[in-house]
């Protein structure tokens, strides 16, 4: 199993690399998903994701996640082609976690994609976005 640390990583860049790894057959565990970032002005990002949450009906969907691990997995889902049988299997190999679970603490985590240090624009932490959407998670730092 490959452990990916999402702290300070741009969500879209990281998600494309994870999708490629999952399609090639690797098991992926993403830790610290609440510390990944989405680029853009805070208000614009909040409004875009709030619009996604409010779209459709509560009974029939589409259902958009509030939690950080759900937002990260949803970004990857579209990149693996989840409607095909191979894509469904690849998406099942991707696990996302808020914080670092006990069973993964011993493993060394690697970083994928572009980091915050390379950015010259505004960005929002996924943890902040989740709070705005109404999600509460216990292992907040």
N, C-alpha and C positions, 0 to 999 in steps of 0.2 A: 504494500500500500504506500502510495506517495502522499506525503503531508505537505500542504501548501499553506503558508502564512499569508493572510490577506491584509495584514496591517500595513497601511500606507500605500496600498496598491490601487490603481485605477480599475474600477469594476469591469468595464468593457474589454480592456486590453488583457486583463487577467483571465476573463471568461473565455476569450477566443482560444487561448493556449490550453486552458483546462478542457475545453470541448474537444480539441484535437487529441489530447492525451486520452480522454475517455473513449473517443471513437476508435483509438488504436488498441483499446483493451485494458488500459490501466485502471486500477482502483484509485480514486482520489478522495482525500479528506481535506476539507478547507477549514482552517481554524481562524479565530478572531475575525469572523465575517462582519461584525459590527464596526470594525475599524478600517474597512475598505472605503474608498471614496468614489463619488460620482462627480464629474466635472460640470461646472456651470454655476450661475448665480443661485444662491440659496433659495430665494423666493421662486425662481423659475423651476428649479428642480422639485421643490415642495409642491407647487401647483400641478406639475406634470404627473407626479406620482399620486396626488390626491385625486386627480381626474381619472386615473387608471383604477383607483379603488372604487370610485363612485359609478363607473361604467357598468351597464347591464343591470340585472336584477339580483337581489340577495338569494333568491331560490335557484336561479338558472345560470348565473355567472355572466361573464367571465369572472373568475375569482382571482384577485391579486393579493399576494401576501403582505402582511404588515411587518413581520419579524425579519431581522437582518439575514438569517440563514435562508429564509424563503425568498427574499429579494435577490440574493446571490444565486440561488439555484434557478430562479426564474430567468435570470439573465443568461445562464448557461443553457437552459432548456431550449431556447430558440436557436441556439448555435449548434446543437447536436442533431437537429432534425428529428425531434421526438415523435413525430407521427409515423416514421418508418420503424419496422421491427428492430433494425440495428440501432437506431437512435434511441429507442425505448430502453434497450439493454445498456447502451452507453450512459444514458441519463441515470439509470439505476445504480451505476457504479460511482456516482458523484454524491458525496455526503458533505454537508456544510454544518458548522457548529459555531455557536456564540461562545467566545472564550476558547479555552483549551480543555478538552475532556481528559479525565484521568488516564484513560488507556492510551492517549496519544502524547502525553507529556514526555515520555522517554525517547520518542522518535525525533529526529532532527527535521525541522521544517525548512522548506526552501521558498524563495520568493519568485513569482512569475510576473511578467508584464511590467508596465511603466509605473514608477513610484512617484510619490508626492514631491520628492526632491527634484524631479525633472519638470514639474509643472510650472507654467508661467500664468496660470489662470486661476479663477476661484474654484473651490470644490466644497462638497458637503460630505461629512461622514455618514455612512449608512445607519449607524446608531442614532444619529440626530434625526434622520429621515424617519426611522422606525418610531421614535418617540412622537414625532409630529403626526404620524398616521395612527397613533393611539396604542402602540405596543409598549409593554413593560417587560424588561428582562432583568433577572436578579443579579447576574454577575457583571454589573456595570462598573466601570472604573473611572 
